[in-house]
Amino acid sequence: MEMGKRHVVSKNAVINWGYHIFRIRCKINPCFVCVIELKGSNMVKKIMRDPLFLAQKSVDATEADKQVITDLLDTLRANLDHCVGMAANMIGVKKNIIVVASGPFQFAMVNPVITKKTGAYQVEEGCLSLDGTRPCTRYQEIEVDYLDQHFKKQHGKYSGWVAQIIQHEVDHCNGVVI
């Protein structure tokens, strides 16, 4: 099903569209097929697993990319049992947008730039887009300039696990495959 397209469904059909479930019943005549139109709905996207695509550098996002943020957050939430962060290229979109899970919260960072990092350490990381783990260098504390999902400028200081997630996802935006 594609957003913005008309879809024909039978009487009492159930459509699972992202986190929204629609029950459709034709009010005019329950024996007839109903036509519905879905626009602007949330969408869980398929995970990109092509290392050649993932190795390409992303470009800055604009306000026209707000749906990408929504789709990315939906896809992260659908994978929270085995995923703590995602970059837009993981859903096939080459934009500098990442999402991070921190406890019960998930948040987006648009056009993130790590401006400071201290406390280097070595770690092995896995990725939803790739099989296995790979060694990499991470930093215990980082500072990041970014836009929030409403495109307001932000500056954040992060440490520990959340800092590691952000660094991994920023690497995705830069075409670094880990």
Secondary structure, 3 states (H helix, E strand, C coil): CCCCCEEEECCCEEEEECCEEEEECCCCCCCCCEEEECCCCCCCCCCCCCHHHHCCCCECCCHHHHHHHHHHHHHHHHCCCCCCEEEHHHHCCCECEEEEEECCEEEEEEEEEEEEEEEEEEEEEEECCEEEEEEEEEEEEEEEEEECCCCCEEEEEEEHHHHHHHHHHHHHHCCCCC
